[in-house]
Amino acid sequence: MLGISEKTLYSYENGHTFPTAPTIKKMCEVYAVEHDELIFFK
C-alpha cells in the first residue's frame, strides 16, 4: 500500500533511515493519521 519494501519500512521503524516527504504523506493516508502523529526516532 505504501509502495515500499518491508525492509525499508523496518529501517524507518528502527531509525536507520527516514522516509521522504511523499512517503510520509502516503503513510498518513494509509494509517489515517496526521503527520505530527508519526514518530521517527534516531
mmCIF entry with sequence, helices, sheets and N, C-alpha, C, O atoms, coordinates in Angstrom:
data_MODEL
# 
_entry.id   MODEL 
# 
_entity.id                         1 
_entity.type                       polymer 
_entity.pdbx_number_of_molecules   1 
# 
_entity_poly.entity_id                      1 
_entity_poly.type                           'polypeptide(L)' 
_entity_poly.nstd_linkage                   no 
_entity_poly.nstd_monomer                   no 
_entity_poly.pdbx_seq_one_letter_code       MLGISEKTLYSYENGHTFPTAPTIKKMCEVYAVEHDELIFFK 
_entity_poly.pdbx_seq_one_letter_code_can   MLGISEKTLYSYENGHTFPTAPTIKKMCEVYAVEHDELIFFK 
_entity_poly.pdbx_strand_id                 A 
# 
loop_
_entity_poly_seq.entity_id 
_entity_poly_seq.num 
_entity_poly_seq.mon_id 
_entity_poly_seq.hetero 
1 1  MET n 
1 2  LEU n 
1 3  GLY n 
1 4  ILE n 
1 5  SER n 
1 6  GLU n 
1 7  LYS n 
1 8  THR n 
1 9  LEU n 
1 10 TYR n 
1 11 SER n 
1 12 TYR n 
1 13 GLU n 
1 14 ASN n 
1 15 GLY n 
1 16 HIS n 
1 17 THR n 
1 18 PHE n 
1 19 PRO n 
1 20 THR n 
1 21 ALA n 
1 22 PRO n 
1 23 THR n 
1 24 ILE n 
1 25 LYS n 
1 26 LYS n 
1 27 MET n 
1 28 CYS n 
1 29 GLU n 
1 30 VAL n 
1 31 TYR n 
1 32 ALA n 
1 33 VAL n 
1 34 GLU n 
1 35 HIS n 
1 36 ASP n 
1 37 GLU n 
1 38 LEU n 
1 39 ILE n 
1 40 PHE n 
1 41 PHE n 
1 42 LYS n 
# 
_struct_asym.id          A 
_struct_asym.entity_id   1 
# 
loop_
_struct_conf.conf_type_id 
_struct_conf.id 
_struct_conf.pdbx_PDB_helix_id 
_struct_conf.beg_label_comp_id 
_struct_conf.beg_label_asym_id 
_struct_conf.beg_label_seq_id 
_struct_conf.pdbx_beg_PDB_ins_code 
_struct_conf.end_label_comp_id 
_struct_conf.end_label_asym_id 
_struct_conf.end_label_seq_id 
_struct_conf.pdbx_end_PDB_ins_code 
_struct_conf.beg_auth_comp_id 
_struct_conf.beg_auth_asym_id 
_struct_conf.beg_auth_seq_id 
_struct_conf.end_auth_comp_id 
_struct_conf.end_auth_asym_id 
_struct_conf.end_auth_seq_id 
_struct_conf.pdbx_PDB_helix_class 
_struct_conf.details 
_struct_conf.pdbx_PDB_helix_length 
HELX_P HELX_P1 AA1 GLU A 6  ? GLU A 13 ? GLU A 6  GLU A 13 1 ? 8  
HELX_P HELX_P2 AA2 ALA A 21 ? TYR A 31 ? ALA A 21 TYR A 31 1 ? 11 
HELX_P HELX_P3 AA3 HIS A 35 ? GLU A 37 ? HIS A 35 GLU A 37 5 ? 3  
# 
_struct_conf_type.id          HELX_P 
_struct_conf_type.criteria    ? 
_struct_conf_type.reference   ? 
# 
loop_
_atom_site.group_PDB 
_atom_site.id 
_atom_site.type_symbol 
_atom_site.label_atom_id 
_atom_site.label_alt_id 
_atom_site.label_comp_id 
_atom_site.label_asym_id 
_atom_site.label_entity_id 
_atom_site.label_seq_id 
_atom_site.pdbx_PDB_ins_code 
_atom_site.Cartn_x 
_atom_site.Cartn_y 
_atom_site.Cartn_z 
_atom_site.occupancy 
_atom_site.B_iso_or_equiv 
_atom_site.pdbx_formal_charge 
_atom_site.auth_seq_id 
_atom_site.auth_comp_id 
_atom_site.auth_asym_id 
_atom_site.auth_atom_id 
_atom_site.pdbx_PDB_model_num 
ATOM 1   N N  . MET A 1 1  ? 0.820  -1.206 0.000  1.00 0.00 ? 1  MET A N  1 
ATOM 2   C CA . MET A 1 1  ? 0.000  0.000  0.000  1.00 0.00 ? 1  MET A CA 1 
ATOM 3   C C  . MET A 1 1  ? 0.863  1.269  0.000  1.00 0.00 ? 1  MET A C  1 
ATOM 4   O O  . MET A 1 1  ? 0.461  2.297  -0.545 1.00 0.00 ? 1  MET A O  1 
ATOM 5   N N  . LEU A 1 2  ? 2.037  1.188  0.608  1.00 0.00 ? 2  LEU A N  1 
ATOM 6   C CA . LEU A 1 2  ? 2.914  2.350  0.659  1.00 0.00 ? 2  LEU A CA 1 
ATOM 7   C C  . LEU A 1 2  ? 3.859  2.428  -0.536 1.00 0.00 ? 2  LEU A C  1 
ATOM 8   O O  . LEU A 1 2  ? 4.451  3.475  -0.797 1.00 0.00 ? 2  LEU A O  1 
ATOM 9   N N  . GLY A 1 3  ? 3.996  1.334  -1.250 1.00 0.00 ? 3  GLY A N  1 
ATOM 10  C CA . GLY A 1 3  ? 4.901  1.306  -2.386 1.00 0.00 ? 3  GLY A CA 1 
ATOM 11  C C  . GLY A 1 3  ? 6.361  1.195  -1.975 1.00 0.00 ? 3  GLY A C  1 
ATOM 12  O O  . GLY A 1 3  ? 7.253  1.596  -2.723 1.00 0.00 ? 3  GLY A O  1 
ATOM 13  N N  . ILE A 1 4  ? 6.607  0.648  -0.781 1.00 0.00 ? 4  ILE A N  1 
ATOM 14  C CA . ILE A 1 4  ? 7.970  0.437  -0.291 1.00 0.00 ? 4  ILE A CA 1 
ATOM 15  C C  . ILE A 1 4  ? 8.099  -1.010 0.174  1.00 0.00 ? 4  ILE A C  1 
ATOM 16  O O  . ILE A 1 4  ? 7.099  -1.687 0.414  1.00 0.00 ? 4  ILE A O  1 
ATOM 17  N N  . SER A 1 5  ? 9.321  -1.467 0.298  1.00 0.00 ? 5  SER A N  1 
ATOM 18  C CA . SER A 1 5  ? 9.526  -2.846 0.745  1.00 0.00 ? 5  SER A CA 1 
ATOM 19  C C  . SER A 1 5  ? 9.388  -2.951 2.264  1.00 0.00 ? 5  SER A C  1 
ATOM 20  O O  . SER A 1 5  ? 9.436  -1.953 2.983  1.00 0.00 ? 5  SER A O  1 
ATOM 21  N N  . GLU A 1 6  ? 9.219  -4.167 2.721  1.00 0.00 ? 6  GLU A N  1 
ATOM 22  C CA . GLU A 1 6  ? 9.165  -4.406 4.168  1.00 0.00 ? 6  GLU A CA 1 
ATOM 23  C C  . GLU A 1 6  ? 10.485 -3.999 4.818  1.00 0.00 ? 6  GLU A C  1 
ATOM 24  O O  . GLU A 1 6  ? 10.504 -3.468 5.928  1.00 0.00 ? 6  GLU A O  1 
ATOM 25  N N  . LYS A 1 7  ? 11.574 -4.250 4.121  1.00 0.00 ? 7  LYS A N  1 
ATOM 26  C CA . LYS A 1 7  ? 12.899 -3.884 4.637  1.00 0.00 ? 7  LYS A CA 1 
ATOM 27  C C  . LYS A 1 7  ? 13.001 -2.365 4.836  1.00 0.00 ? 7  LYS A C  1 
ATOM 28  O O  . LYS A 1 7  ? 13.549 -1.903 5.836  1.00 0.00 ? 7  LYS A O  1 
ATOM 29  N N  . THR A 1 8  ? 12.478 -1.607 3.895  1.00 0.00 ? 8  THR A N  1 
ATOM 30  C CA . THR A 1 8  ? 12.502 -0.149 4.005  1.00 0.00 ? 8  THR A CA 1 
ATOM 31  C C  . THR A 1 8  ? 11.655 0.310  5.181  1.00 0.00 ? 8  THR A C  1 
ATOM 32  O O  . THR A 1 8  ? 12.081 1.171  5.952  1.00 0.00 ? 8  THR A O  1 
ATOM 33  N N  . LEU A 1 9  ? 10.471 -0.250 5.327  1.00 0.00 ? 9  LEU A N  1 
ATOM 34  C CA . LEU A 1 9  ? 9.602  0.110  6.450  1.00 0.00 ? 9  LEU A CA 1 
ATOM 35  C C  . LEU A 1 9  ? 10.292 -0.229 7.774  1.00 0.00 ? 9  LEU A C  1 
ATOM 36  O O  . LEU A 1 9  ? 10.225 0.547  8.727  1.00 0.00 ? 9  LEU A O  1 
ATOM 37  N N  . TYR A 1 10 ? 10.945 -1.369 7.831  1.00 0.00 ? 10 TYR A N  1 
ATOM 38  C CA . TYR A 1 10 ? 11.686 -1.774 9.023  1.00 0.00 ? 10 TYR A CA 1 
ATOM 39  C C  . TYR A 1 10 ? 12.776 -0.754 9.337  1.00 0.00 ? 10 TYR A C  1 
ATOM 40  O O  . TYR A 1 10 ? 12.993 -0.412 10.500 1.00 0.00 ? 10 TYR A O  1 
ATOM 41  N N  . SER A 1 11 ? 13.457 -0.270 8.312  1.00 0.00 ? 11 SER A N  1 
ATOM 42  C CA . SER A 1 11 ? 14.503 0.742  8.510  1.00 0.00 ? 11 SER A CA 1 
ATOM 43  C C  . SER A 1 11 ? 13.919 2.033  9.081  1.00 0.00 ? 11 SER A C  1 
ATOM 44  O O  . SER A 1 11 ? 14.533 2.667  9.939  1.00 0.00 ? 11 SER A O  1 
ATOM 45  N N  . TYR A 1 12 ? 12.738 2.422  8.608  1.00 0.00 ? 12 TYR A N  1 
ATOM 46  C CA . TYR A 1 12 ? 12.075 3.609  9.150  1.00 0.00 ? 12 TYR A CA 1 
ATOM 47  C C  . TYR A 1 12 ? 11.721 3.387  10.613 1.00 0.00 ? 12 TYR A C  1 
ATOM 48  O O  . TYR A 1 12 ? 11.985 4.241  11.460 1.00 0.00 ? 12 TYR A O  1 
ATOM 49  N N  . GLU A 1 13 ? 11.124 2.241  10.904 1.00 0.00 ? 13 GLU A N  1 
ATOM 50  C CA . GLU A 1 13 ? 10.668 1.937  12.261 1.00 0.00 ? 13 GLU A CA 1 
ATOM 51  C C  . GLU A 1 13 ? 11.821 1.901  13.255 1.00 0.00 ? 13 GLU A C  1 
ATOM 52  O O  . GLU A 1 13 ? 11.637 2.215  14.431 1.00 0.00 ? 13 GLU A O  1 
ATOM 53  N N  . ASN A 1 14 ? 13.006 1.521  12.792 1.00 0.00 ? 14 ASN A N  1 
ATOM 54  C CA . ASN A 1 14 ? 14.147 1.394  13.691 1.00 0.00 ? 14 ASN A CA 1 
ATOM 55  C C  . ASN A 1 14 ? 15.110 2.576  13.637 1.00 0.00 ? 14 ASN A C  1 
ATOM 56  O O  . ASN A 1 14 ? 16.179 2.538  14.246 1.00 0.00 ? 14 ASN A O  1 
ATOM 57  N N  . GLY A 1 15 ? 14.733 3.615  12.916 1.00 0.00 ? 15 GLY A N  1 
ATOM 58  C CA . GLY A 1 15 ? 15.526 4.829  12.874 1.00 0.00 ? 15 GLY A CA 1 
ATOM 59  C C  . GLY A 1 15 ? 16.806 4.746  12.079 1.00 0.00 ? 15 GLY A C  1 
ATOM 60  O O  . GLY A 1 15 ? 17.688 5.589  12.241 1.00 0.00 ? 15 GLY A O  1 
ATOM 61  N N  . HIS A 1 16 ? 16.929 3.736  11.210 1.00 0.00 ? 16 HIS A N  1 
ATOM 62  C CA . HIS A 1 16 ? 18.131 3.603  10.385 1.00 0.00 ? 16 HIS A CA 1 
ATOM 63  C C  . HIS A 1 16 ? 18.077 4.549  9.191  1.00 0.00 ? 16 HIS A C  1 
ATOM 64  O O  . HIS A 1 16 ? 19.099 5.090  8.769  1.00 0.00 ? 16 HIS A O  1 
ATOM 65  N N  . THR A 1 17 ? 16.883 4.741  8.655  1.00 0.00 ? 17 THR A N  1 
ATOM 66  C CA . THR A 1 17 ? 16.657 5.678  7.557  1.00 0.00 ? 17 THR A CA 1 
ATOM 67  C C  . THR A 1 17 ? 15.348 6.402  7.827  1.00 0.00 ? 17 THR A C  1 
ATOM 68  O O  . THR A 1 17 ? 14.589 6.026  8.720  1.00 0.00 ? 17 THR A O  1 
ATOM 69  N N  . PHE A 1 18 ? 15.093 7.443  7.045  1.00 0.00 ? 18 PHE A N  1 
ATOM 70  C CA . PHE A 1 18 ? 13.875 8.221  7.230  1.00 0.00 ? 18 PHE A CA 1 
ATOM 71  C C  . PHE A 1 18 ? 13.133 8.338  5.909  1.00 0.00 ? 18 PHE A C  1 
ATOM 72  O O  . PHE A 1 18 ? 13.755 8.426  4.850  1.00 0.00 ? 18 PHE A O  1 
ATOM 73  N N  . PRO A 1 19 ? 11.807 8.341  5.966  1.00 0.00 ? 19 PRO A N  1 
ATOM 74  C CA . PRO A 1 19 ? 11.018 8.419  4.741  1.00 0.00 ? 19 PRO A CA 1 
ATOM 75  C C  . PRO A 1 19 ? 11.088 9.802  4.104  1.00 0.00 ? 19 PRO A C  1 
ATOM 76  O O  . PRO A 1 19 ? 11.349 10.801 4.775  1.00 0.00 ? 19 PRO A O  1 
ATOM 77  N N  . THR A 1 20 ? 10.851 9.838  2.808  1.00 0.00 ? 20 THR A N  1 
ATOM 78  C CA . THR A 1 20 ? 10.768 11.097 2.083  1.00 0.00 ? 20 THR A CA 1 
ATOM 79  C C  . THR A 1 20 ? 9.407  11.740 2.364  1.00 0.00 ? 20 THR A C  1 
ATOM 80  O O  . THR A 1 20 ? 8.505  11.095 2.898  1.00 0.00 ? 20 THR A O  1 
ATOM 81  N N  . ALA A 1 21 ? 9.274  12.994 2.005  1.00 0.00 ? 21 ALA A N  1 
ATOM 82  C CA . ALA A 1 21 ? 8.003  13.700 2.208  1.00 0.00 ? 21 ALA A CA 1 
ATOM 83  C C  . ALA A 1 21 ? 6.831  13.002 1.511  1.00 0.00 ? 21 ALA A C  1 
ATOM 84  O O  . ALA A 1 21 ? 5.772  12.856 2.121  1.00 0.00 ? 21 ALA A O  1 
ATOM 85  N N  . PRO A 1 22 ? 6.982  12.566 0.250  1.00 0.00 ? 22 PRO A N  1 
ATOM 86  C CA . PRO A 1 22 ? 5.857  11.859 -0.383 1.00 0.00 ? 22 PRO A CA 1 
ATOM 87  C C  . PRO A 1 22 ? 5.488  10.549 0.334  1.00 0.00 ? 22 PRO A C  1 
ATOM 88  O O  . PRO A 1 22 ? 4.316  10.177 0.396  1.00 0.00 ? 22 PRO A O  1 
ATOM 89  N N  . THR A 1 23 ? 6.495  9.860  0.871  1.00 0.00 ? 23 THR A N  1 
ATOM 90  C CA . THR A 1 23 ? 6.218  8.620  1.603  1.00 0.00 ? 23 THR A CA 1 
ATOM 91  C C  . THR A 1 23 ? 5.493  8.928  2.906  1.00 0.00 ? 23 THR A C  1 
ATOM 92  O O  . THR A 1 23 ? 4.571  8.206  3.287  1.00 0.00 ? 23 THR A O  1 
ATOM 93  N N  . ILE A 1 24 ? 5.896  9.986  3.588  1.00 0.00 ? 24 ILE A N  1 
ATOM 94  C CA . ILE A 1 24 ? 5.203  10.382 4.823  1.00 0.00 ? 24 ILE A CA 1 
ATOM 95  C C  . ILE A 1 24 ? 3.749  10.724 4.517  1.00 0.00 ? 24 ILE A C  1 
ATOM 96  O O  . ILE A 1 24 ? 2.847  10.336 5.259  1.00 0.00 ? 24 ILE A O  1 
ATOM 97  N N  . LYS A 1 25 ? 3.525  11.442 3.436  1.00 0.00 ? 25 LYS A N  1 
ATOM 98  C CA . LYS A 1 25 ? 2.146  11.783 3.043  1.00 0.00 ? 25 LYS A CA 1 
ATOM 99  C C  . LYS A 1 25 ? 1.329  10.511 2.819  1.00 0.00 ? 25 LYS A C  1 
ATOM 100 O O  . LYS A 1 25 ? 0.191  10.412 3.278  1.00 0.00 ? 25 LYS A O  1 
ATOM 101 N N  . LYS A 1 26 ? 1.912  9.537  2.111  1.00 0.00 ? 26 LYS A N  1 
ATOM 102 C CA . LYS A 1 26 ? 1.211  8.278  1.844  1.00 0.00 ? 26 LYS A CA 1 
ATOM 103 C C  . LYS A 1 26 ? 0.948  7.521  3.145  1.00 0.00 ? 26 LYS A C  1 
ATOM 104 O O  . LYS A 1 26 ? -0.125 6.939  3.311  1.00 0.00 ? 26 LYS A O  1 
ATOM 105 N N  . MET A 1 27 ? 1.917  7.520  4.076  1.00 0.00 ? 27 MET A N  1 
ATOM 106 C CA . MET A 1 27 ? 1.729  6.863  5.374  1.00 0.00 ? 27 MET A CA 1 
ATOM 107 C C  . MET A 1 27 ? 0.540  7.474  6.114  1.00 0.00 ? 27 MET A C  1 
ATOM 108 O O  . MET A 1 27 ? -0.263 6.756  6.710  1.00 0.00 ? 27 MET A O  1 
ATOM 109 N N  . CYS A 1 28 ? 0.432  8.781  6.072  1.00 0.00 ? 28 CYS A N  1 
ATOM 110 C CA . CYS A 1 28 ? -0.687 9.461  6.732  1.00 0.00 ? 28 CYS A CA 1 
ATOM 111 C C  . CYS A 1 28 ? -2.017 9.021  6.143  1.00 0.00 ? 28 CYS A C  1 
ATOM 112 O O  . CYS A 1 28 ? -2.990 8.805  6.866  1.00 0.00 ? 28 CYS A O  1 
ATOM 113 N N  . GLU A 1 29 ? -2.048 8.891  4.829  1.00 0.00 ? 29 GLU A N  1 
ATOM 114 C CA . GLU A 1 29 ? -3.275 8.441  4.169  1.00 0.00 ? 29 GLU A CA 1 
ATOM 115 C C  . GLU A 1 29 ? -3.605 6.997  4.522  1.00 0.00 ? 29 GLU A C  1 
ATOM 116 O O  . GLU A 1 29 ? -4.746 6.682  4.858  1.00 0.00 ? 29 GLU A O  1 
ATOM 117 N N  . VAL A 1 30 ? -2.607 6.121  4.446  1.00 0.00 ? 30 VAL A N  1 
ATOM 118 C CA . VAL A 1 30 ? -2.819 4.691  4.693  1.00 0.00 ? 30 VAL A CA 1 
ATOM 119 C C  . VAL A 1 30 ? -3.213 4.425  6.147  1.00 0.00 ? 30 VAL A C  1 
ATOM 120 O O  . VAL A 1 30 ? -4.128 3.647  6.419  1.00 0.00 ? 30 VAL A O  1 
ATOM 121 N N  . TYR A 1 31 ? -2.513 5.080  7.078  1.00 0.00 ? 31 TYR A N  1 
ATOM 122 C CA . TYR A 1 31 ? -2.759 4.842  8.501  1.00 0.00 ? 31 TYR A CA 1 
ATOM 123 C C  . TYR A 1 31 ? -3.795 5.783  9.106  1.00 0.00 ? 31 TYR A C  1 
ATOM 124 O O  . TYR A 1 31 ? -4.117 5.677  10.289 1.00 0.00 ? 31 TYR A O  1 
ATOM 125 N N  . ALA A 1 32 ? -4.320 6.707  8.293  1.00 0.00 ? 32 ALA A N  1 
ATOM 126 C CA . ALA A 1 32 ? -5.339 7.672  8.715  1.00 0.00 ? 32 ALA A CA 1 
ATOM 127 C C  . ALA A 1 32 ? -4.901 8.449  9.961  1.00 0.00 ? 32 ALA A C  1 
ATOM 128 O O  . ALA A 1 32 ? -5.618 8.513  10.960 1.00 0.00 ? 32 ALA A O  1 
ATOM 129 N N  . VAL A 1 33 ? -3.708 9.033  9.872  1.00 0.00 ? 33 VAL A N  1 
ATOM 130 C CA . VAL A 1 33 ? -3.179 9.865  10.952 1.00 0.00 ? 33 VAL A CA 1 
ATOM 131 C C  . VAL A 1 33 ? -2.623 11.153 10.350 1.00 0.00 ? 33 VAL A C  1 
ATOM 132 O O  . VAL A 1 33 ? -2.367 11.237 9.149  1.00 0.00 ? 33 VAL A O  1 
ATOM 133 N N  . GLU A 1 34 ? -2.443 12.152 11.210 1.00 0.00 ? 34 GLU A N  1 
ATOM 134 C CA . GLU A 1 34 ? -1.800 13.395 10.795 1.00 0.00 ? 34 GLU A CA 1 
ATOM 135 C C  . GLU A 1 34 ? -0.293 13.207 10.828 1.00 0.00 ? 34 GLU A C  1 
ATOM 136 O O  . GLU A 1 34 ? 0.209  12.330 11.531 1.00 0.00 ? 34 GLU A O  1 
ATOM 137 N N  . HIS A 1 35 ? 0.432  14.022 10.075 1.00 0.00 ? 35 HIS A N  1 
ATOM 138 C CA . HIS A 1 35 ? 1.889  13.843 10.002 1.00 0.00 ? 35 HIS A CA 1 
ATOM 139 C C  . HIS A 1 35 ? 2.568  14.008 11.353 1.00 0.00 ? 35 HIS A C  1 
ATOM 140 O O  . HIS A 1 35 ? 3.602  13.389 11.602 1.00 0.00 ? 35 HIS A O  1 
ATOM 141 N N  . ASP A 1 36 ? 1.999  14.841 12.236 1.00 0.00 ? 36 ASP A N  1 
ATOM 142 C CA . ASP A 1 36 ? 2.626  15.027 13.552 1.00 0.00 ? 36 ASP A CA 1 
ATOM 143 C C  . ASP A 1 36 ? 2.371  13.849 14.491 1.00 0.00 ? 36 ASP A C  1 
ATOM 144 O O  . ASP A 1 36 ? 2.911  13.808 15.596 1.00 0.00 ? 36 ASP A O  1 
ATOM 145 N N  . GLU A 1 37 ? 1.556  12.899 14.058 1.00 0.00 ? 37 GLU A N  1 
ATOM 146 C CA . GLU A 1 37 ? 1.328  11.688 14.850 1.00 0.00 ? 37 GLU A CA 1 
ATOM 147 C C  . GLU A 1 37 ? 2.321  10.570 14.504 1.00 0.00 ? 37 GLU A C  1 
ATOM 148 O O  . GLU A 1 37 ? 2.441  9.582  15.228 1.00 0.00 ? 37 GLU A O  1 
ATOM 149 N N  . LEU A 1 38 ? 3.025  10.748 13.387 1.00 0.00 ? 38 LEU A N  1 
ATOM 150 C CA . LEU A 1 38 ? 4.065  9.776  13.010 1.00 0.00 ? 38 LEU A CA 1 
ATOM 151 C C  . LEU A 1 38 ? 5.338  10.143 13.759 1.00 0.00 ? 38 LEU A C  1 
ATOM 152 O O  . LEU A 1 38 ? 5.740  11.306 13.781 1.00 0.00 ? 38 LEU A O  1 
ATOM 153 N N  . ILE A 1 39 ? 5.957  9.164  14.362 1.00 0.00 ? 39 ILE A N  1 
ATOM 154 C CA . ILE A 1 39 ? 7.163  9.409  15.150 1.00 0.00 ? 39 ILE A CA 1 
ATOM 155 C C  . ILE A 1 39 ? 8.306  8.596  14.562 1.00 0.00 ? 39 ILE A C  1 
ATOM 156 O O  . ILE A 1 39 ? 8.195  7.383  14.384 1.00 0.00 ? 39 ILE A O  1 
ATOM 157 N N  . PHE A 1 40 ? 9.398  9.272  14.265 1.00 0.00 ? 40 PHE A N  1 
ATOM 158 C CA . PHE A 1 40 ? 10.586 8.625  13.761 1.00 0.00 ? 40 PHE A CA 1 
ATOM 159 C C  . PHE A 1 40 ? 11.737 8.964  14.705 1.00 0.00 ? 40 PHE A C  1 
ATOM 160 O O  . PHE A 1 40 ? 12.096 10.132 14.852 1.00 0.00 ? 40 PHE A O  1 
ATOM 161 N N  . PHE A 1 41 ? 12.302 7.970  15.329 1.00 0.00 ? 41 PHE A N  1 
ATOM 162 C CA . PHE A 1 41 ? 13.398 8.180  16.273 1.00 0.00 ? 41 PHE A CA 1 
ATOM 163 C C  . PHE A 1 41 ? 14.727 7.964  15.596 1.00 0.00 ? 41 PHE A C  1 
ATOM 164 O O  . PHE A 1 41 ? 14.836 7.178  14.655 1.00 0.00 ? 41 PHE A O  1 
ATOM 165 N N  . LYS A 1 42 ? 15.713 8.645  16.064 1.00 0.00 ? 42 LYS A N  1 
ATOM 166 C CA . LYS A 1 42 ? 17.084 8.446  15.586 1.00 0.00 ? 42 LYS A CA 1 
ATOM 167 C C  . LYS A 1 42 ? 17.940 8.119  16.778 1.00 0.00 ? 42 LYS A C  1 
ATOM 168 O O  . LYS A 1 42 ? 19.144 7.907  16.634 1.00 0.00 ? 42 LYS A O  1 
# 
